Amino acid sequence: MYSAAYQDVASETSARIRDNERRAFDHCIELLHAARDAGRGTRQSVEALFFLNRLWGVLLEDLATPENGLPEELRAKLISIGIWILRYAEEIRLGGQDNFQPLIEISETISAGLRRN
């Protein structure tokens, strides 16, 4: 009886976490669209890159912990993606790049994956 109740709570908590992550990615996507439309160096660009950095900072910290429930190979791939995203965002911030589309596309793909699970 307790085992079933625990499984229900664990499943509900996991679903809630995925939903929160999906909503964070959806917000990030909105900010990135605004930044793309306004251009590099604008307030929208600064806000989008700041949020993106915070989001991926939290995700990378979580992915690096052994307590993270994802399979090790998936965690490693997500960490690699996160590092690439942070480097690319820094290139935009420094003026070496002005194309937000790759950041948008990767974020949309991850958001869609969170919806499926």
C-alpha positions, 0 to 999 in steps of 0.5 A: 500500500505504501509502495503504491502511494510512494510511486504515485507521489514520485510520478506526480513530482516527476511530471511536475518537474518536467512541466516546470522545465517545459514552461521555462523553455517556452519562456526562453523561446519567447525571449529568444524570438523577441531578441531575434526580432529586435537584434543583438545588443538590444534590451530584448537580447540582453534579457533573453541571453541572461535568462538562457544562461540562468536556465542552462546554469541550473540545468547543467548543475542538476545534470552533473549530480549523480542523483539526477535520474536520467541515464548517464549517456543522455545526461552527457549529451545534454551537458554537451548541448548546454555547454555549446549553447552557453558558448554560442550565447556568449558569442552573440553577447560579444558580437561575434554572432548575431543569429539567435535561430540555433538557440531557438531551434534547440530550445524548441526541440527540448521543449517538445521532448518534455511535452512527450514525456 
